[in-house]
């Protein structure tokens, strides 16, 4: 249905737009104006709840654009913003007339102010900071006004730079005291930071302070080097997205490069050499080698090597020193089977040319993975971690989340798992199609989710396959960052009473559907190159019980606090979210596999109420909220380290959270252990994952719930079990 809607929308848009959007629409070939016209056209006709382009809309765009490009108010002056004010209620008119004067004025002034800022920070950091003065900085930038003049602006930079440098200075002092004592004397073993006048003579305060300023300067040099790489088109994309995001927080314009990254994120794979790069003045430095990729297989490069030049299969190489990282990556990536020649400076300083055959590189951290769980009373359970609901847009038969989870379920069954934990924590969602298929693994058949388009009747997405992949005990773990597709799956399993949902008070609350529409499909005779795409909110999700997941999310059956409990997260804390509403429920029957679902939930809640670890997590969450809310920071060294000492004490009291041991044993499945002989990196990744799971009280409680369901609560009815469904 989603695909059909995209086609229908495109038919409508293309039918009208193919007559309207040609290069002759403008007197000059202005790609920016074309983009603005195209995007507003799509928004007004395709968005689920289109907004009126009026003075209120204009004023919101004005405030948000200024805030996005100068959030800390360290570039623009009050006089600049007063000058911009004449456009506050004109932006809606500019949009209708494909006029970008407001953007041009703001952009040009920003470039001037950023160049001035470079001189300001260099000038400020050339002089020592006096950390004995009593002064503070307020880092709640939203409540601040813009600087009245350049003198005030410089003072604002001075305080910010002093604050940044203070943390570096304190850290250097602490390390040098530790190095000097080398375990001898009381200071070496003490965790308490010393006051400014008590810093021992073995630490040269002036030199240490100078080095701290140099560190801060280098960091800012790198930042402005990155900003210097940005082109005008990059800033214009930000302006376009300020307009777009007034409609809702998930509608977004992708420039061509961003669209490619989005596709990689959804499919979990790309074609290239299999290395992550970081821009350096000398070229592009390799910072990670991806397991299974060409570089990993060939063992031709290593972390720390720097790529200086890129050539295409014997052609003259192109020097990438000083080139934007995105542009360098474009040269390095390419179709499977093609050859790229890299001129590389090795870690040891030698230079050589390395030829690599490009291939499909899969980002394993994006994919489902599983482990068996052994308890001390000889029970065995399974855990499946799903980071996202991935899919290959070009070919659904390729690897996707639903078929991968089906395989992991089957492997866990073969390993003798008595129950399964599906971990959707931090899973931001993805493909709707994979959710419906995945939910079908755990029920006989029936509706999974309801979807409604603007002004249209609802449509119900169903599992029509009567086979069940897994009919045993099921627990789903969620948190505040479980969103969209994760919420659909958790909601469906909750409404069917098929699974016990354990986690945060509620999930993220993203109950909207987005479709990605390539703008090239709407333009005839385009001579501007790739126009990118727009991710457009076109529909809303509804549970099978009729309630929307928008804003309210999914409320856990068993609420367990975590570090995010008191921090503002979720759709309700986003700008311009759509509202919650309700439609008629779908026709469904609650799963009859459990004898007493409510008793299992009640037992778990009792365990959580009396658990000391849970109480400590709750305290930690409250403390993190306190830390986040503290916005006035002292720039006096003694006051600053006094606050740090208090923070260390509080942090120490929460240290047992990291030391917790559930006594559960986690192991990889047989197929994966066979891969370890060839892939030591994969072995290390899994070892780390298993160690973190052993300290995870949420997983421990999920296992306790599985035990309750297995021992007392599962009906042993005969069911049609699938071998590998999906």
C-alpha positions as CSV (number, residue, x, y, z in Angstrom):
1,X,0.0,0.0,0.0
2,X,2.8,2.4,0.8
3,X,4.4,1.7,-2.6
4,X,1.0,2.3,-4.2
5,X,0.7,5.6,-2.4
6,X,4.1,6.7,-3.6
7,X,3.1,5.9,-7.2
8,X,-0.2,7.7,-6.9
9,X,1.5,10.8,-5.4
10,X,4.1,10.8,-8.1
11,X,1.5,10.4,-10.8
12,X,-0.3,13.5,-9.5
13,X,2.9,15.5,-9.1
14,X,4.5,14.5,-12.4
15,X,1.2,15.0,-14.3
16,X,1.1,18.7,-13.2
17,X,4.8,19.3,-12.6
18,X,6.1,18.0,-16.0
19,X,4.3,20.9,-17.5
20,X,5.4,23.4,-15.0
21,X,8.9,22.6,-13.8
22,X,11.3,23.0,-16.7
23,X,14.4,25.1,-17.0
24,X,12.2,27.7,-18.7
25,X,10.4,28.4,-15.4
26,X,13.1,30.9,-14.5
27,X,14.9,33.6,-16.4
28,X,18.3,32.2,-15.2
29,X,19.3,28.6,-14.4
30,X,19.0,29.0,-10.7
31,X,19.1,25.6,-9.0
32,X,18.3,27.1,-5.6
33,X,15.1,28.7,-6.8
34,X,14.1,25.5,-8.7
35,X,14.6,23.5,-5.5
36,X,12.6,25.9,-3.4
37,X,9.7,25.8,-5.9
38,X,9.8,22.1,-6.2
39,X,9.9,21.4,-2.5
40,X,7.1,23.7,-1.6
41,X,5.0,22.3,-4.4
42,X,5.5,18.8,-3.1
43,X,4.8,19.9,0.5
44,X,1.6,21.6,-0.3
45,X,0.2,18.7,-2.3
46,X,1.7,15.6,-0.6
47,X,2.1,16.3,3.1
48,X,-0.2,14.6,5.5
49,X,-1.1,17.9,7.2
50,X,0.1,20.8,4.9
51,X,0.6,24.1,6.6
52,X,-0.5,27.6,5.4
53,X,2.4,29.6,4.1
54,X,1.4,32.8,6.1
55,X,3.1,35.4,8.3
56,X,3.1,33.0,11.3
57,X,4.9,30.4,9.2
58,X,7.3,33.1,7.9
59,X,8.1,34.2,11.4
60,X,8.9,30.7,12.6
61,X,11.2,30.1,9.7
62,X,13.0,33.4,10.5
63,X,13.6,32.4,14.1
64,X,14.5,28.8,13.4
65,X,17.0,29.6,10.6
66,X,18.9,32.2,12.7
67,X,18.9,29.8,15.7
68,X,20.2,26.9,13.6
69,X,23.1,28.7,12.0
70,X,24.1,30.7,15.1
71,X,22.8,28.6,18.1
72,X,25.3,30.0,20.7
73,X,24.9,33.6,19.5
74,X,28.7,34.0,18.8
75,X,28.6,35.3,15.2
76,X,25.7,37.7,14.6
77,X,25.4,41.1,16.3
78,X,22.2,42.6,17.5
79,X,22.4,45.1,14.6
80,X,22.6,42.2,12.2
81,X,19.4,40.6,13.5
82,X,17.7,44.0,13.5
83,X,18.6,44.3,9.8
84,X,17.3,40.8,9.1
85,X,14.0,41.7,10.9
86,X,12.5,43.3,7.8
87,X,12.2,39.8,6.3
88,X,10.4,38.3,9.3
89,X,7.0,38.4,7.6
90,X,8.2,38.3,4.0
91,X,9.6,34.8,3.8
92,X,6.2,33.2,2.9
93,X,5.9,35.7,0.0
94,X,9.5,35.0,-1.0
95,X,8.7,31.2,-1.1
96,X,5.7,31.8,-3.3
97,X,7.7,34.0,-5.6
98,X,10.8,31.7,-5.6
99,X,12.8,34.5,-4.1
100,X,15.8,33.7,-1.8
101,X,16.8,37.2,-0.8
102,X,16.5,36.5,2.9
103,X,18.8,33.5,2.6
104,X,21.3,35.4,0.6
105,X,21.4,38.3,3.0
106,X,21.8,36.1,6.1
107,X,24.4,33.8,4.4
108,X,26.6,36.6,3.2
109,X,26.6,38.3,6.6
110,X,27.4,34.9,8.3
111,X,30.4,34.5,6.1
112,X,31.7,37.9,7.2
113,X,31.0,37.2,10.8
114,X,32.7,33.8,10.7
115,X,35.8,35.3,9.2
116,X,35.8,37.9,12.0
117,X,35.3,35.1,14.6
118,X,38.5,33.4,13.4
119,X,40.5,36.5,14.3
120,X,38.6,36.8,17.6
121,X,39.4,33.4,18.9
122,X,43.1,33.6,17.8
123,X,43.4,36.9,19.6
124,X,41.7,35.7,22.8
125,X,43.7,32.5,22.9
126,X,47.0,34.4,22.5
127,X,46.7,35.7,26.1
128,X,46.7,33.6,29.3
129,X,43.5,33.1,31.3
130,X,43.3,34.0,35.0
131,X,41.5,31.2,36.8
132,X,41.6,32.9,40.2
133,X,38.9,35.5,39.1
134,X,35.3,34.9,40.3
135,X,33.3,34.9,37.1
136,X,30.7,32.6,35.5
137,X,29.4,31.6,32.1
138,X,25.7,30.8,31.4
139,X,25.5,28.1,28.7
140,X,21.7,28.4,28.3
141,X,22.2,30.2,25.0
142,X,18.4,30.2,24.2
143,X,17.9,32.8,27.0
144,X,20.7,35.1,25.8
145,X,20.3,38.1,23.5
146,X,22.7,38.7,20.7
147,X,25.8,40.8,21.5
148,X,25.1,44.6,21.3
149,X,28.5,45.3,19.7
150,X,31.9,43.7,18.8
151,X,33.4,44.4,22.2
152,X,30.5,42.5,23.9
153,X,30.9,39.7,21.3
154,X,34.6,39.4,22.0
155,X,33.8,39.1,25.7
156,X,31.3,36.4,25.0
157,X,34.0,34.5,23.0
158,X,36.5,35.1,25.8
159,X,34.3,33.4,28.4
160,X,33.4,30.5,26.1
161,X,37.0,29.9,25.3
162,X,38.0,30.2,28.9
163,X,35.3,27.6,29.8
164,X,36.5,25.2,27.1
165,X,40.2,25.6,28.1
166,X,39.5,25.3,31.9
167,X,38.4,21.7,31.4
168,X,41.6,20.9,29.4
169,X,43.8,22.7,32.0
170,X,42.2,20.8,34.9
171,X,42.7,17.5,33.1
172,X,46.4,18.3,32.3
173,X,47.1,19.3,35.9
174,X,45.5,16.1,37.3
175,X,47.5,13.9,34.9
176,X,50.8,15.7,35.6
177,X,50.3,15.4,39.4
178,X,49.6,11.7,38.9
179,X,52.6,11.2,36.7
180,X,54.9,13.0,39.1
181,X,53.8,11.0,42.1
182,X,53.8,7.6,40.3
183,X,51.9,6.0,43.1
184,X,54.0,7.5,45.9
185,X,52.3,9.6,48.6
186,X,48.8,10.6,49.5
187,X,48.0,12.7,46.3
188,X,48.6,9.7,44.0
189,X,45.9,7.7,45.6
190,X,43.5,10.5,46.3
191,X,40.8,11.2,43.8
192,X,40.2,14.8,45.1
193,X,41.4,17.6,42.8
194,X,43.7,20.1,44.5
195,X,43.0,23.9,44.6
196,X,44.8,26.3,42.3
197,X,47.3,27.5,45.0
198,X,47.9,23.9,46.1
199,X,49.1,22.7,42.7
200,X,52.6,21.3,43.4
201,X,55.6,23.1,42.0
202,X,56.4,20.0,39.9
203,X,53.5,21.2,37.6
204,X,54.4,24.3,35.7
205,X,51.1,26.1,35.9
206,X,51.9,28.7,33.2
207,X,53.2,26.2,30.7
208,X,50.2,23.9,31.4
209,X,47.8,26.8,30.9
210,X,49.5,27.7,27.6
211,X,49.3,24.1,26.4
212,X,45.6,24.0,27.3
213,X,45.0,27.2,25.2
214,X,46.9,25.6,22.3
215,X,44.7,22.5,22.5
216,X,41.6,24.7,22.3
217,X,43.0,26.7,19.4
218,X,43.8,23.4,17.5
219,X,40.2,22.2,18.1
220,X,38.8,25.5,16.7
221,X,41.2,25.5,13.8
222,X,39.9,22.0,12.8
223,X,36.3,23.2,13.2
224,X,36.7,26.3,11.0
225,X,38.6,24.1,8.6
226,X,35.5,21.9,8.4
227,X,33.3,25.0,8.0
228,X,35.6,26.3,5.3
229,X,34.9,23.2,3.3
230,X,31.2,23.8,3.3
231,X,29.9,25.4,0.1
232,X,27.1,27.8,-0.4
233,X,24.9,25.0,-1.5
234,X,25.4,23.2,1.9
235,X,24.1,26.3,3.8
236,X,21.2,26.6,1.3
237,X,20.2,23.0,2.1
238,X,20.0,24.0,5.8
239,X,17.7,26.9,4.8
240,X,15.5,24.5,2.7
241,X,15.3,22.1,5.7
242,X,14.3,25.0,8.1
243,X,11.3,25.5,5.8
244,X,10.6,21.8,5.4
245,X,10.8,21.0,9.1
246,X,8.1,23.6,9.9
247,X,5.7,21.0,8.6
248,X,6.9,18.3,11.0
249,X,10.2,17.0,12.5
250,X,10.4,14.0,10.1
251,X,9.9,15.8,6.8
252,X,13.4,16.4,5.4
253,X,15.2,17.4,2.2
254,X,18.1,15.2,1.2
255,X,20.8,16.7,-1.0
256,X,22.2,14.1,-3.4
257,X,25.0,13.0,-1.0
258,X,22.6,12.8,1.9
259,X,20.2,10.7,0.0
260,X,23.0,8.2,-0.7
261,X,23.8,8.0,3.0
262,X,20.1,7.5,3.8
263,X,20.0,4.5,1.4
264,X,23.1,3.1,2.9
265,X,21.6,3.5,6.4
266,X,18.4,1.7,5.4
267,X,20.1,-1.2,3.5
268,X,23.2,-1.5,5.7
269,X,25.5,-1.8,2.7
270,X,27.3,0.1,0.0
271,X,29.8,-0.4,-2.8
272,X,33.3,0.6,-2.0
273,X,36.6,-0.5,-0.3
274,X,35.3,-1.0,3.2
275,X,37.1,1.6,5.2
276,X,35.9,4.7,7.3
277,X,37.9,7.8,6.6
278,X,38.6,11.1,8.5
279,X,39.8,14.3,6.9
280,X,43.4,15.3,7.7
281,X,45.5,18.1,6.3
282,X,47.6,15.5,4.5
283,X,44.7,13.6,2.9
284,X,42.1,11.1,4.1
285,X,43.2,9.0,7.1
286,X,41.8,5.5,7.6
287,X,40.2,5.3,11.1
288,X,38.3,2.0,10.8
289,X,38.4,-1.1,8.6
290,X,35.0,-2.7,8.1
291,X,35.0,-6.5,8.6
292,X,34.4,-8.5,5.5
293,X,35.2,-5.6,3.1
294,X,37.8,-5.6,0.3
295,X,40.5,-3.8,2.5
296,X,39.8,-6.3,5.4
297,X,40.1,-9.3,3.0
298,X,43.2,-8.1,1.2
299,X,44.9,-6.8,4.3
300,X,46.5,-4.1,2.1
301,X,45.8,-1.1,4.3
302,X,45.7,-0.5,8.0
303,X,44.2,2.0,10.5
304,X,46.4,5.1,10.4
305,X,47.4,4.9,6.7
306,X,46.6,8.1,4.8
307,X,45.3,8.2,1.3
308,X,47.0,11.0,-0.8
309,X,45.8,10.3,-4.3
310,X,42.9,8.4,-6.0
311,X,43.1,6.9,-9.5
312,X,40.5,4.9,-11.5
313,X,42.0,1.6,-12.7
314,X,45.3,2.8,-14.2
315,X,44.2,6.4,-15.0
316,X,46.1,9.4,-13.9
317,X,45.5,9.8,-10.1
318,X,43.8,12.8,-8.6
319,X,45.4,14.5,-5.6
320,X,42.9,14.6,-2.7
321,X,45.0,16.7,-0.2
322,X,42.9,19.7,0.8
323,X,39.8,18.2,-0.9
324,X,36.5,18.0,0.9
325,X,36.1,14.6,2.5
326,X,32.8,14.0,0.7
327,X,34.4,14.6,-2.7
328,X,37.3,12.4,-1.9
329,X,34.9,9.6,-0.8
330,X,33.1,9.9,-4.1
331,X,36.3,9.2,-6.0
332,X,37.2,6.2,-3.7
333,X,33.7,4.5,-3.8
334,X,32.4,2.9,-7.0
335,X,30.6,-0.1,-8.5
336,X,31.4,-3.6,-7.5
337,X,34.2,-5.2,-9.5
338,X,35.9,-1.9,-10.5
339,X,39.4,-1.1,-9.5
340,X,40.6,1.9,-7.5
341,X,44.3,2.8,-7.2
342,X,45.2,4.6,-4.0
343,X,48.4,6.4,-3.3
344,X,49.0,5.8,0.4
345,X,51.4,7.1,3.0
346,X,51.8,4.2,5.4
347,X,52.0,4.6,9.2
348,X,55.8,4.2,8.9
349,X,56.0,7.1,6.4
350,X,56.6,5.1,3.3
351,X,54.5,5.9,0.2
352,X,53.1,3.3,-2.2
353,X,50.2,2.7,-4.6
354,X,47.7,0.0,-3.6
355,X,45.1,-1.3,-6.0
356,X,41.8,-2.5,-4.6
357,X,38.8,-4.2,-6.3
358,X,35.6,-2.6,-5.0
359,X,32.9,-4.8,-3.6
360,X,29.6,-4.7,-1.7
361,X,30.4,-3.8,1.9
362,X,27.9,-4.8,4.5
363,X,27.8,-2.8,7.8
364,X,27.3,-5.7,10.2
365,X,26.5,-3.4,13.1
366,X,23.3,-2.5,11.3
367,X,22.0,-6.1,11.1
368,X,20.2,-8.5,13.5
369,X,22.4,-10.6,15.7
370,X,21.6,-13.2,18.4
371,X,23.1,-15.0,21.3
372,X,22.0,-17.8,23.6
373,X,21.6,-17.2,27.3
374,X,22.4,-19.9,29.9
375,X,21.0,-19.5,33.4
376,X,22.5,-21.0,36.6
377,X,19.5,-23.3,36.9
378,X,20.3,-24.9,33.5
379,X,17.7,-23.1,31.4
380,X,18.6,-21.8,27.9
381,X,17.0,-18.7,26.3
382,X,17.7,-16.7,23.2
383,X,18.2,-12.9,22.6
384,X,17.9,-11.2,19.2
385,X,19.2,-7.6,18.9
386,X,17.8,-5.6,16.1
387,X,19.4,-2.1,15.6
388,X,16.9,-1.1,12.8
389,X,14.3,-2.4,10.4
390,X,16.6,-2.4,7.4
391,X,15.7,-3.0,3.8
392,X,17.3,-2.8,0.3
393,X,15.0,-0.4,-1.6
394,X,16.3,-1.8,-4.9
395,X,15.7,-5.4,-4.2
396,X,13.6,-6.6,-1.3
397,X,14.7,-10.2,-1.8
398,X,18.2,-9.1,-0.7
399,X,19.0,-9.0,3.0
400,X,16.3,-7.4,5.1
401,X,15.3,-7.3,8.8
402,X,12.3,-9.7,8.6
403,X,14.1,-12.5,6.9
404,X,17.2,-12.1,9.1
405,X,15.2,-12.2,12.3
406,X,13.4,-15.3,11.0
407,X,16.7,-17.0,10.5
408,X,17.9,-16.0,13.9
409,X,14.7,-17.4,15.5
410,X,15.2,-20.7,13.7
411,X,18.8,-20.9,14.8
412,X,17.8,-20.2,18.4
413,X,15.1,-22.9,18.2
414,X,17.7,-25.4,16.9
415,X,20.0,-24.3,19.8
416,X,17.2,-25.3,22.3
417,X,16.0,-21.8,23.4
418,X,13.0,-22.0,25.7
419,X,12.1,-18.3,25.2
420,X,13.2,-15.3,23.2
421,X,14.0,-11.7,24.1
422,X,13.7,-9.3,21.1
423,X,15.8,-6.2,21.9
424,X,14.5,-3.1,20.2
425,X,16.2,-0.6,22.5
426,X,17.6,2.4,20.5
427,X,16.0,1.0,17.3
428,X,14.8,4.1,15.5
429,X,12.6,2.2,13.0
430,X,12.8,1.7,9.2
431,X,10.8,-0.3,6.8
432,X,7.1,-0.8,7.4
433,X,7.0,-3.9,5.2
434,X,9.6,-5.7,7.4
435,X,7.5,-4.9,10.5
436,X,4.4,-6.6,9.2
437,X,6.4,-9.7,8.1
438,X,8.3,-9.8,11.4
439,X,5.2,-9.6,13.5
440,X,3.8,-12.5,11.5
441,X,6.6,-14.7,12.9
442,X,4.9,-14.7,16.3
443,X,1.2,-14.9,15.6
444,X,-1.0,-17.2,13.4
445,X,-2.5,-14.3,11.3
446,X,-4.3,-11.1,11.6
447,X,-3.9,-7.3,11.4
448,X,-0.6,-5.7,12.5
449,X,-1.0,-2.0,12.0
450,X,-3.5,0.5,10.5
451,X,-2.4,3.3,8.3
452,X,-4.3,6.4,7.2
453,X,-3.4,9.0,4.5
454,X,-4.7,12.5,4.6
455,X,-8.4,12.5,3.8
456,X,-8.4,8.8,3.0
457,X,-9.9,5.8,4.6
458,X,-7.7,3.7,6.8
459,X,-5.9,0.7,5.4
460,X,-5.0,-2.4,7.5
461,X,-1.7,-4.2,7.0
462,X,-2.1,-7.9,7.9
463,X,-0.2,-11.0,8.3
464,X,-2.0,-13.6,6.2
465,X,0.4,-16.5,6.6
466,X,-1.1,-18.9,9.2
467,X,2.3,-20.4,10.0
468,X,4.0,-19.4,13.3
469,X,7.8,-19.2,13.4
470,X,7.9,-19.0,17.2
471,X,5.0,-19.8,19.6
472,X,7.0,-19.8,22.8
473,X,7.5,-17.1,25.5
474,X,8.4,-13.7,24.0
475,X,9.7,-10.5,25.7
476,X,10.3,-7.3,23.8
477,X,12.8,-4.7,25.3
478,X,12.2,-1.0,24.4
479,X,13.4,2.4,25.6
480,X,12.7,6.1,24.9
481,X,14.7,5.8,21.7
482,X,12.6,2.9,20.3
483,X,10.7,4.6,17.5
484,X,8.4,4.2,14.5
485,X,8.6,0.6,13.2
486,X,9.8,-0.6,16.6
487,X,6.7,0.9,18.1
488,X,4.5,-0.8,15.6
489,X,5.9,-4.2,16.4
490,X,5.8,-3.6,20.2
491,X,2.2,-2.2,20.0
492,X,0.9,-5.1,17.9
493,X,2.5,-7.7,20.2
494,X,1.1,-5.9,23.2
495,X,-2.4,-5.6,21.8
496,X,-2.4,-9.3,21.0
497,X,-1.0,-10.0,24.5
498,X,1.6,-12.0,22.6
499,X,4.7,-10.5,24.3
500,X,5.5,-8.8,27.5
501,X,6.9,-5.3,26.8
502,X,9.7,-4.3,29.3
503,X,11.4,-0.9,29.3
504,X,10.8,2.9,29.6
505,X,7.6,4.5,30.6
506,X,6.9,5.0,27.0
507,X,8.7,4.7,23.6
508,X,9.6,7.6,21.4
509,X,6.2,8.3,20.0
510,X,6.8,8.6,16.3
511,X,3.5,7.5,14.7
512,X,4.0,9.0,11.2
513,X,4.9,7.5,7.8
514,X,7.4,9.0,5.5
515,X,8.0,8.4,1.8
516,X,11.1,9.4,-0.1
517,X,10.4,11.1,-3.4
518,X,13.3,11.8,-5.8
519,X,12.8,15.3,-7.1
520,X,14.3,14.4,-10.5
521,X,11.1,12.4,-11.1
522,X,9.1,15.7,-11.1
523,X,11.2,17.8,-13.4
524,X,11.3,17.7,-17.2
525,X,14.5,18.7,-19.0
526,X,16.5,19.1,-15.9
527,X,20.0,20.5,-16.6
528,X,21.0,21.1,-13.0
529,X,22.2,17.6,-12.2
530,X,20.9,15.5,-9.3
531,X,18.3,17.5,-7.3
532,X,18.2,15.1,-4.4
533,X,15.0,13.9,-2.7
534,X,12.4,14.8,-0.1
535,X,11.4,12.6,2.8
536,X,7.7,13.5,3.2
537,X,5.3,12.7,5.9
538,X,2.3,11.2,4.1
539,X,0.5,9.0,6.6
540,X,0.0,8.1,10.2
541,X,0.3,4.8,12.0
542,X,-2.5,3.5,14.3
543,X,-2.4,0.5,16.5
544,X,-4.9,-2.3,15.9
545,X,-6.7,-1.2,19.0
546,X,-7.3,2.2,17.2
547,X,-4.9,4.4,19.1
548,X,-2.1,6.3,17.4
549,X,1.5,5.7,18.5
550,X,2.1,9.4,17.7
551,X,3.3,11.3,20.8
552,X,2.1,8.6,23.3
553,X,4.3,5.8,21.9
554,X,3.9,2.4,23.5
555,X,3.6,2.2,27.3
556,X,5.6,-0.7,28.7
557,X,3.8,-3.5,30.6
558,X,6.7,-3.5,33.0
559,X,8.3,0.0,33.5
560,X,12.0,-0.1,34.3
561,X,13.9,3.2,34.8
562,X,17.0,4.0,32.8
563,X,19.4,6.9,32.3
564,X,17.0,8.7,30.0
565,X,14.0,8.6,32.4
566,X,14.2,12.3,33.4
567,X,15.7,13.7,30.2
568,X,13.6,15.3,27.5
569,X,13.4,12.8,24.7
570,X,10.8,11.7,22.3
571,X,8.4,13.0,19.7
572,X,6.7,15.3,22.2
573,X,9.9,17.1,22.7
574,X,10.5,17.7,19.0
575,X,9.6,20.9,17.1
576,X,6.3,20.9,15.2
577,X,5.1,17.3,15.9
578,X,1.7,16.1,14.6
579,X,-1.0,15.5,17.2
580,X,-2.3,12.3,18.7
581,X,-5.7,10.9,17.7
582,X,-7.7,7.7,17.5
583,X,-9.6,5.7,14.8
584,X,-11.8,2.6,14.9
585,X,-10.0,-0.6,16.0
586,X,-9.2,-3.4,13.6
587,X,-10.8,-6.8,13.9
588,X,-8.4,-9.0,15.9
589,X,-8.4,-11.7,18.6
590,X,-6.1,-11.7,21.6
591,X,-3.5,-14.5,21.4
592,X,-4.6,-17.5,23.5
593,X,-1.2,-19.0,24.2
594,X,-0.8,-17.6,27.7
595,X,-2.8,-18.8,30.7
596,X,-2.3,-15.8,33.0
597,X,-0.5,-12.9,31.3
598,X,-1.4,-10.4,34.1
599,X,0.1,-12.5,36.9
600,X,3.5,-12.7,35.1
601,X,3.5,-8.9,34.7
602,X,2.5,-8.4,38.3
603,X,5.3,-10.7,39.5
604,X,7.9,-8.8,37.5
605,X,6.7,-5.5,38.9
606,X,7.2,-6.8,42.4
607,X,10.8,-7.9,41.6
608,X,11.5,-4.5,40.2
609,X,10.1,-2.6,43.2
610,X,12.5,-4.4,45.6
611,X,15.6,-4.4,43.4
612,X,18.4,-2.3,44.7
613,X,20.1,-2.0,41.3
614,X,16.8,-0.5,39.9
615,X,16.7,2.0,42.7
616,X,20.3,3.0,42.0
617,X,19.5,3.4,38.3
618,X,16.6,5.7,39.3
619,X,18.9,7.8,41.4
620,X,21.4,8.0,38.6
621,X,18.8,9.2,36.2
622,X,17.7,12.0,38.5
623,X,21.3,13.1,39.0
624,X,21.9,13.2,35.3
625,X,18.9,15.4,34.9
626,X,20.3,17.7,37.6
627,X,23.6,17.9,35.8
628,X,21.8,18.7,32.5
629,X,19.8,21.5,34.1
630,X,22.8,23.2,35.6
631,X,23.6,25.9,33.1
632,X,25.6,28.5,35.1
633,X,29.2,27.3,35.4
634,X,32.0,29.0,37.4
635,X,35.2,29.9,35.6
636,X,37.1,30.2,38.9
637,X,39.4,27.2,39.2
638,X,38.8,26.4,42.8
639,X,35.0,26.7,42.5
640,X,35.1,24.6,39.3
641,X,37.1,21.8,40.8
642,X,34.9,21.9,43.9
643,X,32.0,21.1,41.6
644,X,34.1,18.4,39.9
645,X,35.0,16.8,43.2
646,X,31.3,16.7,44.2
647,X,30.5,15.2,40.8
648,X,33.2,12.5,41.3
649,X,31.8,11.6,44.6
650,X,28.3,11.2,43.2
651,X,29.6,9.3,40.2
652,X,31.5,7.0,42.5
653,X,28.3,6.1,44.2
654,X,26.9,4.9,40.9
655,X,30.0,2.8,40.1
656,X,28.3,-0.4,41.0
657,X,26.0,0.0,38.0
658,X,29.0,-0.8,35.8
659,X,30.1,-3.7,38.1
660,X,26.7,-5.4,38.1
661,X,26.8,-9.1,37.2
662,X,23.6,-10.9,36.3
663,X,25.4,-14.3,36.5
664,X,23.9,-15.1,33.0
665,X,26.2,-16.6,30.4
666,X,26.0,-15.5,26.8
667,X,27.3,-17.4,23.8
668,X,27.4,-16.9,20.0
669,X,25.5,-19.4,17.9
670,X,27.5,-22.2,16.1
671,X,27.4,-20.5,12.6
672,X,29.0,-17.4,14.1
673,X,31.7,-19.2,16.1
674,X,32.9,-20.8,12.9
675,X,33.4,-17.2,11.5
676,X,35.6,-16.3,14.4
677,X,38.5,-18.4,13.0
678,X,38.7,-16.0,10.1
679,X,37.5,-12.8,11.7
680,X,39.1,-11.9,15.0
681,X,37.5,-8.4,14.9
682,X,34.0,-10.0,14.8
683,X,35.0,-12.2,17.8
684,X,36.1,-9.2,19.8
685,X,32.9,-7.3,18.9
686,X,30.8,-10.3,20.1
687,X,32.8,-10.7,23.3
688,X,32.3,-7.1,24.2
689,X,28.6,-7.4,23.4
690,X,28.2,-10.5,25.6
691,X,30.1,-8.8,28.5
692,X,27.7,-5.8,28.3
693,X,24.7,-8.1,28.2
694,X,25.9,-9.9,31.4
695,X,25.7,-6.5,33.2
696,X,22.3,-5.6,31.8
697,X,19.6,-5.8,34.4
698,X,16.9,-5.3,31.8
699,X,18.0,-8.5,30.0
700,X,18.1,-10.3,33.4
701,X,14.5,-9.3,34.1
702,X,13.5,-10.3,30.6
703,X,14.9,-13.8,31.3
704,X,13.0,-13.9,34.6
705,X,9.8,-13.1,32.8
706,X,10.5,-15.8,30.2
707,X,10.9,-18.3,33.0
708,X,7.6,-17.3,34.5
709,X,5.9,-17.7,31.1
710,X,7.6,-21.0,30.4
711,X,7.0,-22.6,33.8
712,X,3.5,-21.4,34.6
713,X,1.9,-19.7,31.7
714,X,2.2,-21.3,28.3
715,X,-0.6,-23.5,26.8
716,X,0.8,-26.5,25.1
717,X,-1.5,-26.3,22.1
718,X,-0.5,-27.8,18.8
719,X,0.4,-25.1,16.3
720,X,1.5,-24.9,12.7
721,X,5.2,-24.0,13.2
722,X,7.2,-22.7,10.2
723,X,10.7,-23.8,9.7
724,X,12.1,-20.6,8.2
725,X,9.2,-18.2,7.6
726,X,9.9,-14.9,5.7
